[in-house]
Amino acid sequence: MYRLMVSDFIRLFRDKKIIAASFLYFFLADLLETIICNVGTSLDVDFYADGLITDRGTIIPFILAIFTGLFVYTDFREGTIRNKVIAGAKRWEIVGSMVVVSAVFATYLCAVKHVLGLLFGSFYKAGFSDTPGNLLTYTMIHTGSAVAIATLFTVITYLLGTNIVGAFLPIALCVLSGVATMIITNDLFPENGNCRLSPETYRIYNFIDSYLPFTYLDGMPRHGITEFYISIGATIFISLVIGLIIFNRKDLK
């Protein structure tokens, strides 16, 4: 598995486009927001820099979906997966190697987002309103969520890799989860503070908002750290177990 990971990491670092593009996105977005929030308003309102840390996390699943789709689907299309198996690599090693690479890339995305957020936040006149400890907690939650999503997308793409659907299904899941998260958070936490959901709907929405990794990347954490650990751990574990069982039986063409 070590040699597979080395090979996958070399391939990742060789193709610098997605690495550079993701860095450029976060840099320009933070730069633009910093300029806008520090030019002053007619009401002389000071903006806090916390949004640089808590916002724009929903773009990370889209980047991970594109990454896993291109990376894994290309391996299937070019016959690389089949050649690895013929060369003696075990299937769990192939999947495990790519999961590690995807997790590292997800960690990189979160690191770039949060480091740049802290950097540009130092230019805010009002600074950060939250404590350093809470900001660190947000970083941990976002990173764990991104790693879980990267694992899920990698496994999905391996299971459907011989079909073009496998490359686009993670993107479709991003769109679906984004719309669902927006609806759920707006209904659970309305601006007027008056939640009008029925008890049954509230329980369903609250469960999804508590245990779906996608929701942790949207704004400030709305639930306890326990739900976070359960959500991330369950997503990674279930994805790997089900994925490996099915992939071991998959016919590689």
N, C-alpha and C positions, 0 to 999 in steps of 0.2 A: 504493500500500500504506500510505503514511503516513496518509492520510485514513481508511482502514479501521481502522488501529490506534487512531487518536484516537477513532473512533466506538465501538470495542469497549472501550477503556479507560473512556470516559464511561459506558458501560452497566455496566461492572464496578463503578465507584465509586458509581454511582447506586443500585445494589442492594446495600446495606450489610449485609444479613442474614447472608450466608455469611461475610463478612469479620469481622463482630462475633461471630458464633457460634463461629468457629474460635479467635479470640483469647480469648473467655470460657472455652472448653474448656481450653486450655493454662494459662490463669491459675488457674482453680479446681483443676485437677489438680495443678499445682505447689504451690499454696497448701496443699492438703490433705496432699500428701506431705511438705512441709516441716514442717507441724504434727505429723504422726505421727512423723516421724523425729527430732524434737527435744524430745519430751516425756520422753525417757529410758525405760529399761527396768529390770527388776529386776536385770539383769546389767550395767547401766550401759554398754551398748554404744553406741559412737559410729557413726553412719551417715555415709558420704561422700555428697557432693552430685553425684557423677558421673552417677548415674541420671537426674537432671534433663536431662542433655544426651543420653545414649545411649538412654534409654527413651522409649516412647510414639511413636516415629517411625512405627510401623505404622499409625497412624490417618491419616497424611497421604495415602496413596493413596485411602482411602475419601472423604476430603474432596475430593480432586481428581476422583474419579469422579463424585461428586454435582455438582460444579461444572461439569465438561465436559458431563455429561449434560443438565443443566438449560439451560446456556448454548447449546450447539450444537443440541440437539434442538428447543428453542423456536424457533430461527432457521429450521429446516426446516419445522416445523409452521406457522409464521406466514408462510412464503414469503419470508423475508428473504434467504435464500441465492440464490434464483432472481432476486429483484429486484436484488441486487448484480451478478449476472452480466449481466442485461439492461442495467444502468446502465453497463456497460463494464469492470467489475472482472474481472481475470484470476483463474482458479480458484486458481492457486498463491498469489496475493496474499491471497485469502480465507482459505485454510488457514494461510498463513504468519502472517497477522495474529493469528489465534486462537491459534496455537502460541506466539507471543511473549507474548500476554496470559496464557495458561495458565502459561507459564514464570515470568512475573513473580509470578503468584499463588502458585505453588509456592515461589518464593524468599521471598515474604512469610511463608508458613506456617513455613518453616524458620527464618527470622529471628526470628519471634515465639517459637517453641519454644526457641531457643538463647539469645536475649536474656533471656527470662523465667527460663530455667534458670540463667543466670549471676547474675541478680538475686536469686532465691530461694536460690541456692547460698551467697550471702554470709551468710545467716542460719544456715547449718549450723554446729554446733559444731566438727565435724571438717573442714569445708571440702571442697575437692576433693583427691582423691588423685593425679589425673593432672596432667601439666604443661600450661601454657597452650598450648604448641605442639600437643600431641596433641588438646586440646579444639578448637582451630582446625581441625585435620585432620578431626575428626568432623563439624564444621559444614560443611566443604567437601564431604565425602563425602555427607552427608545432602542437602545442597542439590542437588548434581549428580544424585543418584538421583531426587529429587523432580521435577526438571526433565525428566529422561528419561521418567519415568512420565507426567508431564503431557503430554508430546509424544505418547507412545503412545496415551493415552486420547483426546486430541483427534483424532488421525488416525482411530482406530477409530470414534469418534462421527460423524465426517464421512462415513466410508464407509458407515455403516449409519444415517445420520441420518433417512432417510425412514421408518425402521422403529423402533417402540418398543424393539426389542431393542438398538438402538444406544445408548439412554439407560441401559440396565441392564447391558449386557455388561461395562463397566469395573468395576461393583460386583461382579459375579460373579467377575471376574478377581482382585479384591482378596481375596475370600473364599477362592478356590482357592489363590492364592499365599500367603495367611496360613497356611492349613492345611499346605501343602507346606513352607513355611519352618519351621514349628514341628516337623514330623516330621523334616526333614532336619537341622536344627541339633541336635535332641535325639539323633539317631543318630550324627551326626558328632562331637559334643562332649558325650558323656554325663557326668553329674556324677561318676561314679566314675573317669572317665578311661580306661575300657576300651571302646574302639570294637570292636564285634563284626561290623561289616559285611564282606561279602565284598569282595575287591579290585575286582571289576567294579562292584558297587553303590557302593563308596566313591568310585571315580573319577566316576561319574555324579553322585552327591550333591555331591561336592566341586566339580565343574564348575558345577552349578546354583548352589551357594552362593557361588561365586566371580564368576559373570558375570550373575546375575539382579539387576537394580536393586532389586527389592523386598527382597532379603535384606540389603542394605546399611542399611536403615532399622531393622533389628531388632538392638538391642544394640550392643556395641562392634564395630568392624571386625575381621574374622577373617582377612583376606587382605591382600595387598600393594596399594600404590597403583597399580601397573601394571594389575592386574585391574580396578580401579575405572575407570581412564581408558578401557580397552577396552570395558568393559560399558556405560558411559554413552554413549560416542561411537557404538558400534555400534547401540544402541537408538534413539538420535536419528536417525542417518543412515538406517538401514533403514526406520524408521517413515515418515520424510519421503519417501524415494524411492518405496517401494511405495505409500504413501498418495496421493501426487501423481499417480502413473501411473494408478491406479484411479479417483481422483476426477475426473481430466480426462475420463474416458470415461463417467462416471456420468450417468444421465438424471435431471435435476432436475425433479421434478413440482410 
